[in-house]
Amino acid sequence: MPEGDLIFRAARTLHRALAGHEVVRFESVLPALTRVHEDTPITGRTIERVEAAGKHVLMRFTGDLVLRTHMRMSGSWHIYRPGERWQRPRSDMRVLVATKGFEAVGFNLPVAEFLKPAELARHDDLRLMGPDLLGEDFDADEAVRRFRGRGALEIADALLNQRIAAGVGNIYKSEVLFLCGVDPFAPIERLSDETLREILATGRKHLKANVADPKGGITTYRGYRRGAGGDASERRYVYGRARKPCRKCGTLIRVKAQGPHARLTYWCPACQA
Ligand SMILES: [Zn+2]
């Protein structure tokens, strides 16, 4: 599951490229989407706004229509200039929304549906979603209350539960608990409110740092890739660093599959006792 900051940045890039512009071309291989397009064409509508809600990307069109997508493990949104070569095969394309200036292509999106705003408001994944760590009005009290309602859950698992607090994915789960010195296998009921608040604040700080963007321009997928490179685990505290020495104490970092979905958890057994 991608981290909330990645979704946030994807939505922001889509918003900058598309918002205020008219759709000149719409394509999809998903029958539920093409049916809506045939009945009430997407072409000719204006994209009002693209925003992230937790791990959902919501693309709002004039005429009361919202495209909700969720990337899960496999999906991604790319932005291209018209004629720019795609970085993924055409067979992976699920949705394409084009304006005069940009093509937004959703590849391998496991979830993509058109909804009326009222249907969106009733959608369980969004309605029941916990406070969004990247939200301007993040409500820490409410997040702590939701943690308390799931006292038997191990904290690392609870951090992935978007109905408690939204935004943390598997990498930050390990990183945040290391920074707070908290055992990832500790049940919530053994942790103080103060510790839970520190975990939330640390997660929020790091997610927000990763969406800070002083440049503010639009970078198409190719341009975005040019800046990438190097081994990401070199920049991390514990994630991806199994059997390497802890950056604080030198103890070897451990890794274990945790929770019902067997997500990998990395931790220092000394710093996070
Ligand atoms: Zn350590």
py3Dmol code that shows the C-alpha trace and the ligand (Angstrom):
import py3Dmol

protein = """\
ATOM      1  CA  MET A   1       0.000   0.000   0.000  1.00  0.00           C
ATOM      2  CA  PRO A   2       1.552   3.328  -0.957  1.00  0.00           C
ATOM      3  CA  GLU A   3       2.036   5.969   1.686  1.00  0.00           C
ATOM      4  CA  GLY A   4      -0.398   8.848   2.039  1.00  0.00           C
ATOM      5  CA  ASP A   5       2.237  11.352   0.942  1.00  0.00           C
ATOM      6  CA  LEU A   6       2.646   9.580  -2.400  1.00  0.00           C
ATOM      7  CA  ILE A   7      -1.101   9.704  -3.018  1.00  0.00           C
ATOM      8  CA  PHE A   8      -1.191  13.325  -1.911  1.00  0.00           C
ATOM      9  CA  ARG A   9       1.564  14.247  -4.376  1.00  0.00           C
ATOM     10  CA  ALA A  10      -0.088  12.278  -7.191  1.00  0.00           C
ATOM     11  CA  ALA A  11      -3.355  14.124  -6.591  1.00  0.00           C
ATOM     12  CA  ARG A  12      -1.588  17.478  -6.395  1.00  0.00           C
ATOM     13  CA  THR A  13       0.251  16.850  -9.681  1.00  0.00           C
ATOM     14  CA  LEU A  14      -3.001  15.820 -11.359  1.00  0.00           C
ATOM     15  CA  HIS A  15      -4.716  18.883  -9.935  1.00  0.00           C
ATOM     16  CA  ARG A  16      -2.046  21.283 -11.193  1.00  0.00           C
ATOM     17  CA  ALA A  17      -2.048  19.752 -14.636  1.00  0.00           C
ATOM     18  CA  LEU A  18      -5.789  19.285 -15.122  1.00  0.00           C
ATOM     19  CA  ALA A  19      -7.885  21.557 -12.907  1.00  0.00           C
ATOM     20  CA  GLY A  20      -9.810  24.228 -14.761  1.00  0.00           C
ATOM     21  CA  HIS A  21      -9.323  22.522 -18.106  1.00  0.00           C
ATOM     22  CA  GLU A  22     -11.770  20.775 -20.370  1.00  0.00           C
ATOM     23  CA  VAL A  23     -11.545  17.054 -21.074  1.00  0.00           C
ATOM     24  CA  VAL A  24     -10.839  16.553 -24.771  1.00  0.00           C
ATOM     25  CA  ARG A  25     -10.482  12.781 -24.645  1.00  0.00           C
ATOM     26  CA  PHE A  26     -11.549  10.032 -22.269  1.00  0.00           C
ATOM     27  CA  GLU A  27     -10.687   6.350 -22.555  1.00  0.00           C
ATOM     28  CA  SER A  28     -11.092   3.351 -20.317  1.00  0.00           C
ATOM     29  CA  VAL A  29     -11.007  -0.430 -20.577  1.00  0.00           C
ATOM     30  CA  LEU A  30     -13.370  -0.731 -17.601  1.00  0.00           C
ATOM     31  CA  PRO A  31     -16.956  -1.323 -18.747  1.00  0.00           C
ATOM     32  CA  ALA A  32     -18.485   0.434 -15.727  1.00  0.00           C
ATOM     33  CA  LEU A  33     -16.601   3.610 -16.664  1.00  0.00           C
ATOM     34  CA  THR A  34     -17.192   3.469 -20.413  1.00  0.00           C
ATOM     35  CA  ARG A  35     -20.912   2.950 -19.766  1.00  0.00           C
ATOM     36  CA  VAL A  36     -21.081   6.225 -17.830  1.00  0.00           C
ATOM     37  CA  HIS A  37     -19.024   7.932 -20.548  1.00  0.00           C
ATOM     38  CA  GLU A  38     -21.395   6.686 -23.253  1.00  0.00           C
ATOM     39  CA  ASP A  39     -24.496   7.810 -21.347  1.00  0.00           C
ATOM     40  CA  THR A  40     -23.159  11.114 -20.025  1.00  0.00           C
ATOM     41  CA  PRO A  41     -19.894  11.956 -21.828  1.00  0.00           C
ATOM     42  CA  ILE A  42     -16.817  12.930 -19.830  1.00  0.00           C
ATOM     43  CA  THR A  43     -15.466  14.745 -22.879  1.00  0.00           C
ATOM     44  CA  GLY A  44     -16.526  18.381 -22.730  1.00  0.00           C
ATOM     45  CA  ARG A  45     -16.707  18.475 -18.925  1.00  0.00           C
ATOM     46  CA  THR A  46     -14.191  20.557 -16.992  1.00  0.00           C
ATOM     47  CA  ILE A  47     -12.018  19.010 -14.274  1.00  0.00           C
ATOM     48  CA  GLU A  48     -12.836  21.104 -11.217  1.00  0.00           C
ATOM     49  CA  ARG A  49     -10.431  19.630  -8.715  1.00  0.00           C
ATOM     50  CA  VAL A  50      -8.285  16.610  -7.972  1.00  0.00           C
ATOM     51  CA  GLU A  51      -7.671  15.791  -4.328  1.00  0.00           C
ATOM     52  CA  ALA A  52      -6.463  13.017  -2.067  1.00  0.00           C
ATOM     53  CA  ALA A  53      -8.719  11.675   0.662  1.00  0.00           C
ATOM     54  CA  GLY A  54      -6.556   9.277   2.646  1.00  0.00           C
ATOM     55  CA  LYS A  55      -5.413   6.845  -0.026  1.00  0.00           C
ATOM     56  CA  HIS A  56      -8.174   7.663  -2.495  1.00  0.00           C
ATOM     57  CA  VAL A  57      -7.691  10.029  -5.421  1.00  0.00           C
ATOM     58  CA  LEU A  58     -10.865  11.987  -6.206  1.00  0.00           C
ATOM     59  CA  MET A  59     -11.137  13.696  -9.579  1.00  0.00           C
ATOM     60  CA  ARG A  60     -14.150  16.020  -9.666  1.00  0.00           C
ATOM     61  CA  PHE A  61     -15.803  16.958 -12.949  1.00  0.00           C
ATOM     62  CA  THR A  62     -18.424  19.580 -13.702  1.00  0.00           C
ATOM     63  CA  GLY A  63     -21.907  18.119 -13.907  1.00  0.00           C
ATOM     64  CA  ASP A  64     -21.713  16.415 -10.490  1.00  0.00           C
ATOM     65  CA  LEU A  65     -19.444  13.502 -11.242  1.00  0.00           C
ATOM     66  CA  VAL A  66     -16.446  12.204  -9.318  1.00  0.00           C
ATOM     67  CA  LEU A  67     -13.899   9.637 -10.450  1.00  0.00           C
ATOM     68  CA  ARG A  68     -12.720   7.737  -7.386  1.00  0.00           C
ATOM     69  CA  THR A  69      -9.549   5.682  -7.773  1.00  0.00           C
ATOM     70  CA  HIS A  70      -7.494   3.706  -5.283  1.00  0.00           C
ATOM     71  CA  MET A  71      -4.013   2.495  -6.146  1.00  0.00           C
ATOM     72  CA  ARG A  72      -3.705  -0.346  -3.602  1.00  0.00           C
ATOM     73  CA  MET A  73      -0.373  -2.109  -4.275  1.00  0.00           C
ATOM     74  CA  SER A  74      -0.244  -2.012  -8.059  1.00  0.00           C
ATOM     75  CA  GLY A  75      -1.861   1.139  -9.407  1.00  0.00           C
ATOM     76  CA  SER A  76      -0.353   4.472 -10.396  1.00  0.00           C
ATOM     77  CA  TRP A  77      -1.269   7.741 -12.083  1.00  0.00           C
ATOM     78  CA  HIS A  78       1.161   9.257 -14.570  1.00  0.00           C
ATOM     79  CA  ILE A  79       1.093  12.650 -16.254  1.00  0.00           C
ATOM     80  CA  TYR A  80       2.407  13.060 -19.796  1.00  0.00           C
ATOM     81  CA  ARG A  81       2.596  15.765 -22.381  1.00  0.00           C
ATOM     82  CA  PRO A  82       0.653  14.790 -25.514  1.00  0.00           C
ATOM     83  CA  GLY A  83       2.883  12.550 -27.621  1.00  0.00           C
ATOM     84  CA  GLU A  84       5.286  11.829 -24.751  1.00  0.00           C
ATOM     85  CA  ARG A  85       6.179   8.140 -24.599  1.00  0.00           C
ATOM     86  CA  TRP A  86       4.421   6.264 -21.747  1.00  0.00           C
ATOM     87  CA  GLN A  87       6.562   4.512 -19.175  1.00  0.00           C
ATOM     88  CA  ARG A  88       4.138   1.599 -18.920  1.00  0.00           C
ATOM     89  CA  PRO A  89       2.650  -0.633 -21.624  1.00  0.00           C
ATOM     90  CA  ARG A  90      -0.655   0.397 -23.114  1.00  0.00           C
ATOM     91  CA  SER A  91      -2.183  -2.888 -21.899  1.00  0.00           C
ATOM     92  CA  ASP A  92      -1.760  -1.593 -18.316  1.00  0.00           C
ATOM     93  CA  MET A  93      -3.862   1.507 -19.050  1.00  0.00           C
ATOM     94  CA  ARG A  94      -7.199   1.516 -17.213  1.00  0.00           C
ATOM     95  CA  VAL A  95      -8.238   5.159 -17.498  1.00  0.00           C
ATOM     96  CA  LEU A  96      -7.074   8.098 -19.590  1.00  0.00           C
ATOM     97  CA  VAL A  97      -8.222  11.682 -19.066  1.00  0.00           C
ATOM     98  CA  ALA A  98      -6.738  14.137 -21.544  1.00  0.00           C
ATOM     99  CA  THR A  99      -6.881  17.917 -21.749  1.00  0.00           C
ATOM    100  CA  LYS A 100      -5.212  20.031 -24.436  1.00  0.00           C
ATOM    101  CA  GLY A 101      -2.018  20.249 -22.403  1.00  0.00           C
ATOM    102  CA  PHE A 102      -1.747  16.922 -20.567  1.00  0.00           C
ATOM    103  CA  GLU A 103      -2.653  13.257 -20.591  1.00  0.00           C
ATOM    104  CA  ALA A 104      -3.357  11.704 -17.204  1.00  0.00           C
ATOM    105  CA  VAL A 105      -3.064   7.933 -17.411  1.00  0.00           C
ATOM    106  CA  GLY A 106      -4.139   5.569 -14.643  1.00  0.00           C
ATOM    107  CA  PHE A 107      -2.261   2.270 -14.892  1.00  0.00           C
ATOM    108  CA  ASN A 108      -3.419  -0.969 -13.253  1.00  0.00           C
ATOM    109  CA  LEU A 109      -5.821   0.832 -10.951  1.00  0.00           C
ATOM    110  CA  PRO A 110      -7.599  -1.871  -8.946  1.00  0.00           C
ATOM    111  CA  VAL A 111     -10.396   0.532  -8.017  1.00  0.00           C
ATOM    112  CA  ALA A 112     -11.886   3.086 -10.401  1.00  0.00           C
ATOM    113  CA  GLU A 113     -15.500   4.217 -10.386  1.00  0.00           C
ATOM    114  CA  PHE A 114     -17.668   7.182 -11.228  1.00  0.00           C
ATOM    115  CA  LEU A 115     -19.850   8.428  -8.398  1.00  0.00           C
ATOM    116  CA  LYS A 116     -22.272  11.251  -7.791  1.00  0.00           C
ATOM    117  CA  PRO A 117     -21.074  13.516  -4.941  1.00  0.00           C
ATOM    118  CA  ALA A 118     -23.924  12.201  -2.761  1.00  0.00           C
ATOM    119  CA  GLU A 119     -22.855   8.594  -3.382  1.00  0.00           C
ATOM    120  CA  LEU A 120     -19.295   9.530  -2.527  1.00  0.00           C
ATOM    121  CA  ALA A 121     -20.436  11.013   0.788  1.00  0.00           C
ATOM    122  CA  ARG A 122     -22.134   7.702   1.642  1.00  0.00           C
ATOM    123  CA  HIS A 123     -19.149   5.578   0.609  1.00  0.00           C
ATOM    124  CA  ASP A 124     -18.032   3.467   3.588  1.00  0.00           C
ATOM    125  CA  ASP A 125     -14.295   3.663   2.848  1.00  0.00           C
ATOM    126  CA  LEU A 126     -14.481   7.459   3.008  1.00  0.00           C
ATOM    127  CA  ARG A 127     -17.282   7.863   5.552  1.00  0.00           C
ATOM    128  CA  LEU A 128     -15.565   5.608   8.096  1.00  0.00           C
ATOM    129  CA  MET A 129     -12.044   6.839   7.386  1.00  0.00           C
ATOM    130  CA  GLY A 130     -10.149   8.106  10.420  1.00  0.00           C
ATOM    131  CA  PRO A 131      -8.581  11.577  10.673  1.00  0.00           C
ATOM    132  CA  ASP A 132      -6.226  12.197   7.751  1.00  0.00           C
ATOM    133  CA  LEU A 133      -2.654  12.810   8.908  1.00  0.00           C
ATOM    134  CA  LEU A 134      -2.141  15.068   5.893  1.00  0.00           C
ATOM    135  CA  GLY A 135      -5.387  16.952   6.476  1.00  0.00           C
ATOM    136  CA  GLU A 136      -5.167  20.610   7.507  1.00  0.00           C
ATOM    137  CA  ASP A 137      -7.671  19.978  10.298  1.00  0.00           C
ATOM    138  CA  PHE A 138      -6.152  16.728  11.598  1.00  0.00           C
ATOM    139  CA  ASP A 139      -7.931  15.753  14.825  1.00  0.00           C
ATOM    140  CA  ALA A 140      -5.463  13.961  17.130  1.00  0.00           C
ATOM    141  CA  ASP A 141      -8.058  13.497  19.910  1.00  0.00           C
ATOM    142  CA  GLU A 142     -10.329  11.648  17.529  1.00  0.00           C
ATOM    143  CA  ALA A 143      -7.456   9.453  16.312  1.00  0.00           C
ATOM    144  CA  VAL A 144      -6.520   8.561  19.909  1.00  0.00           C
ATOM    145  CA  ARG A 145     -10.178   7.769  20.633  1.00  0.00           C
ATOM    146  CA  ARG A 146     -10.219   5.402  17.644  1.00  0.00           C
ATOM    147  CA  PHE A 147      -6.979   3.755  18.810  1.00  0.00           C
ATOM    148  CA  ARG A 148      -8.602   3.161  22.216  1.00  0.00           C
ATOM    149  CA  GLY A 149     -11.535   1.471  20.538  1.00  0.00           C
ATOM    150  CA  ARG A 150      -9.148  -1.169  19.155  1.00  0.00           C
ATOM    151  CA  GLY A 151      -7.034  -1.814  22.272  1.00  0.00           C
ATOM    152  CA  ALA A 152      -6.029  -5.388  21.459  1.00  0.00           C
ATOM    153  CA  LEU A 153      -4.538  -4.484  18.062  1.00  0.00           C
ATOM    154  CA  GLU A 154      -0.756  -4.387  17.805  1.00  0.00           C
ATOM    155  CA  ILE A 155       0.348  -0.799  17.228  1.00  0.00           C
ATOM    156  CA  ALA A 156       2.088  -1.439  13.874  1.00  0.00           C
ATOM    157  CA  ASP A 157      -1.058  -3.077  12.523  1.00  0.00           C
ATOM    158  CA  ALA A 158      -3.229  -0.300  13.921  1.00  0.00           C
ATOM    159  CA  LEU A 159      -1.146   2.308  12.104  1.00  0.00           C
ATOM    160  CA  LEU A 160      -2.081   0.691   8.781  1.00  0.00           C
ATOM    161  CA  ASN A 161      -5.779   0.734   9.674  1.00  0.00           C
ATOM    162  CA  GLN A 162      -7.161   3.693   7.732  1.00  0.00           C
ATOM    163  CA  ARG A 163     -10.305   3.720   9.894  1.00  0.00           C
ATOM    164  CA  ILE A 164      -8.198   4.744  12.895  1.00  0.00           C
ATOM    165  CA  ALA A 165      -6.026   7.365  11.140  1.00  0.00           C
ATOM    166  CA  ALA A 166      -5.446   7.719   7.411  1.00  0.00           C
ATOM    167  CA  GLY A 167      -2.167   8.181   5.599  1.00  0.00           C
ATOM    168  CA  VAL A 168       0.435   5.801   7.024  1.00  0.00           C
ATOM    169  CA  GLY A 169       1.636   2.968   4.791  1.00  0.00           C
ATOM    170  CA  ASN A 170       4.017   0.120   5.425  1.00  0.00           C
ATOM    171  CA  ILE A 171       7.283   2.079   5.217  1.00  0.00           C
ATOM    172  CA  TYR A 172       6.300   4.864   7.597  1.00  0.00           C
ATOM    173  CA  LYS A 173       4.782   2.319   9.951  1.00  0.00           C
ATOM    174  CA  SER A 174       8.260   0.956  10.721  1.00  0.00           C
ATOM    175  CA  GLU A 175      10.038   4.320  10.526  1.00  0.00           C
ATOM    176  CA  VAL A 176       7.664   6.160  12.855  1.00  0.00           C
ATOM    177  CA  LEU A 177       7.681   3.434  15.520  1.00  0.00           C
ATOM    178  CA  PHE A 178      11.494   3.390  15.447  1.00  0.00           C
ATOM    179  CA  LEU A 179      11.658   7.175  15.866  1.00  0.00           C
ATOM    180  CA  CYS A 180       9.278   6.934  18.825  1.00  0.00           C
ATOM    181  CA  GLY A 181      11.102   3.933  20.349  1.00  0.00           C
ATOM    182  CA  VAL A 182       7.902   1.874  20.402  1.00  0.00           C
ATOM    183  CA  ASP A 183       7.765  -1.937  20.080  1.00  0.00           C
ATOM    184  CA  PRO A 184       5.709  -2.592  16.905  1.00  0.00           C
ATOM    185  CA  PHE A 185       4.157  -5.684  18.505  1.00  0.00           C
ATOM    186  CA  ALA A 186       2.874  -3.861  21.590  1.00  0.00           C
ATOM    187  CA  PRO A 187      -0.932  -3.891  21.827  1.00  0.00           C
ATOM    188  CA  ILE A 188      -2.458  -0.422  21.898  1.00  0.00           C
ATOM    189  CA  GLU A 189      -3.818  -0.976  25.409  1.00  0.00           C
ATOM    190  CA  ARG A 190      -0.238  -1.078  26.745  1.00  0.00           C
ATOM    191  CA  LEU A 191       0.587   2.366  25.297  1.00  0.00           C
ATOM    192  CA  SER A 192      -0.156   5.709  26.984  1.00  0.00           C
ATOM    193  CA  ASP A 193      -2.154   8.488  25.329  1.00  0.00           C
ATOM    194  CA  GLU A 194       1.056  10.499  25.326  1.00  0.00           C
ATOM    195  CA  THR A 195       2.849   7.800  23.304  1.00  0.00           C
ATOM    196  CA  LEU A 196      -0.051   7.508  20.853  1.00  0.00           C
ATOM    197  CA  ARG A 197       0.022  11.290  20.367  1.00  0.00           C
ATOM    198  CA  GLU A 198       3.761  11.211  19.792  1.00  0.00           C
ATOM    199  CA  ILE A 199       3.326   8.462  17.161  1.00  0.00           C
ATOM    200  CA  LEU A 200       0.638  10.486  15.364  1.00  0.00           C
ATOM    201  CA  ALA A 201       2.664  13.707  15.506  1.00  0.00           C
ATOM    202  CA  THR A 202       5.778  11.949  14.187  1.00  0.00           C
ATOM    203  CA  GLY A 203       3.829  10.344  11.342  1.00  0.00           C
ATOM    204  CA  ARG A 204       2.253  13.673  10.459  1.00  0.00           C
ATOM    205  CA  LYS A 205       5.583  15.488  10.541  1.00  0.00           C
ATOM    206  CA  HIS A 206       7.228  13.024   8.166  1.00  0.00           C
ATOM    207  CA  LEU A 207       4.308  12.735   5.770  1.00  0.00           C
ATOM    208  CA  LYS A 208       4.090  16.529   5.596  1.00  0.00           C
ATOM    209  CA  ALA A 209       7.838  16.893   5.044  1.00  0.00           C
ATOM    210  CA  ASN A 210       7.506  14.656   2.019  1.00  0.00           C
ATOM    211  CA  VAL A 211       4.782  16.718   0.421  1.00  0.00           C
ATOM    212  CA  ALA A 212       6.527  20.044   0.995  1.00  0.00           C
ATOM    213  CA  ASP A 213       7.197  21.323  -2.488  1.00  0.00           C
ATOM    214  CA  PRO A 214       8.810  24.740  -2.845  1.00  0.00           C
ATOM    215  CA  LYS A 215       9.099  24.502  -6.629  1.00  0.00           C
ATOM    216  CA  GLY A 216       5.445  24.023  -7.334  1.00  0.00           C
ATOM    217  CA  GLY A 217       5.690  23.204 -11.027  1.00  0.00           C
ATOM    218  CA  ILE A 218       4.251  20.286 -12.947  1.00  0.00           C
ATOM    219  CA  THR A 219       6.657  17.533 -13.781  1.00  0.00           C
ATOM    220  CA  THR A 220       5.578  14.858 -16.201  1.00  0.00           C
ATOM    221  CA  TYR A 221       6.400  11.271 -15.423  1.00  0.00           C
ATOM    222  CA  ARG A 222       9.618  11.248 -17.430  1.00  0.00           C
ATOM    223  CA  GLY A 223      10.824  14.437 -15.757  1.00  0.00           C
ATOM    224  CA  TYR A 224       9.898  13.042 -12.361  1.00  0.00           C
ATOM    225  CA  ARG A 225      11.900   9.872 -12.952  1.00  0.00           C
ATOM    226  CA  ARG A 226      15.024  11.757 -13.906  1.00  0.00           C
ATOM    227  CA  GLY A 227      15.441  13.000 -10.373  1.00  0.00           C
ATOM    228  CA  ALA A 228      14.982   9.565  -8.804  1.00  0.00           C
ATOM    229  CA  GLY A 229      17.678   6.985  -8.216  1.00  0.00           C
ATOM    230  CA  GLY A 230      19.851   5.506  -5.514  1.00  0.00           C
ATOM    231  CA  ASP A 231      18.940   2.957  -2.879  1.00  0.00           C
ATOM    232  CA  ALA A 232      16.039   4.341  -0.847  1.00  0.00           C
ATOM    233  CA  SER A 233      16.897   2.135   2.160  1.00  0.00           C
ATOM    234  CA  GLU A 234      20.081   4.203   2.574  1.00  0.00           C
ATOM    235  CA  ARG A 235      17.873   7.115   3.586  1.00  0.00           C
ATOM    236  CA  ARG A 236      15.747   5.127   6.022  1.00  0.00           C
ATOM    237  CA  TYR A 237      16.147   4.256   9.689  1.00  0.00           C
ATOM    238  CA  VAL A 238      14.921   0.658   9.668  1.00  0.00           C
ATOM    239  CA  TYR A 239      12.690  -0.110   6.680  1.00  0.00           C
ATOM    240  CA  GLY A 240      14.505  -2.383   4.194  1.00  0.00           C
ATOM    241  CA  ARG A 241      17.535  -2.630   6.518  1.00  0.00           C
ATOM    242  CA  ALA A 242      17.192  -6.166   7.970  1.00  0.00           C
ATOM    243  CA  ARG A 243      20.440  -7.478   9.522  1.00  0.00           C
ATOM    244  CA  LYS A 244      22.104  -4.080   9.152  1.00  0.00           C
ATOM    245  CA  PRO A 245      23.224  -2.191  12.292  1.00  0.00           C
ATOM    246  CA  CYS A 246      20.743   0.163  13.962  1.00  0.00           C
ATOM    247  CA  ARG A 247      21.650   3.789  13.250  1.00  0.00           C
ATOM    248  CA  LYS A 248      21.305   4.634  16.941  1.00  0.00           C
ATOM    249  CA  CYS A 249      22.741   1.644  18.821  1.00  0.00           C
ATOM    250  CA  GLY A 250      24.346  -0.776  16.328  1.00  0.00           C
ATOM    251  CA  THR A 251      22.068  -3.731  17.184  1.00  0.00           C
ATOM    252  CA  LEU A 252      21.063  -5.659  14.044  1.00  0.00           C
ATOM    253  CA  ILE A 253      17.685  -4.597  12.628  1.00  0.00           C
ATOM    254  CA  ARG A 254      15.089  -7.369  12.519  1.00  0.00           C
ATOM    255  CA  VAL A 255      12.222  -8.033  10.136  1.00  0.00           C
ATOM    256  CA  LYS A 256       9.039 -10.062  10.606  1.00  0.00           C
ATOM    257  CA  ALA A 257       5.733 -10.496   8.795  1.00  0.00           C
ATOM    258  CA  GLN A 258       2.995  -9.033  10.981  1.00  0.00           C
ATOM    259  CA  GLY A 259      -0.780  -8.945  11.040  1.00  0.00           C
ATOM    260  CA  PRO A 260      -3.500 -10.624   8.974  1.00  0.00           C
ATOM    261  CA  HIS A 261      -1.934  -9.416   5.712  1.00  0.00           C
ATOM    262  CA  ALA A 262       1.609 -10.460   6.716  1.00  0.00           C
ATOM    263  CA  ARG A 263       3.061  -6.985   6.106  1.00  0.00           C
ATOM    264  CA  LEU A 264       6.789  -6.741   6.836  1.00  0.00           C
ATOM    265  CA  THR A 265       7.750  -4.879   9.980  1.00  0.00           C
ATOM    266  CA  TYR A 266      11.339  -3.720  10.577  1.00  0.00           C
ATOM    267  CA  TRP A 267      12.539  -2.761  14.033  1.00  0.00           C
ATOM    268  CA  CYS A 268      15.486  -2.489  16.388  1.00  0.00           C
ATOM    269  CA  PRO A 269      14.965  -4.961  19.261  1.00  0.00           C
ATOM    270  CA  ALA A 270      17.111  -2.794  21.581  1.00  0.00           C
ATOM    271  CA  CYS A 271      15.749   0.706  20.844  1.00  0.00           C
ATOM    272  CA  GLN A 272      12.171  -0.567  20.612  1.00  0.00           C
ATOM    273  CA  ALA A 273      12.084  -2.992  23.548  1.00  0.00           C
TER     274      ALA A 273
END
"""
ligand_1 = """\
1
ZN
Zn 18.801 0.469 18.079
"""
view = py3Dmol.view(width=600, height=400)
view.addModel(protein, "pdb")
view.setStyle({"model": 0}, {"cartoon": {"style": "trace"}})
view.addModel(ligand_1, "xyz")
view.setStyle({"model": 1}, {"stick": {}})
view.zoomTo()
view.show()
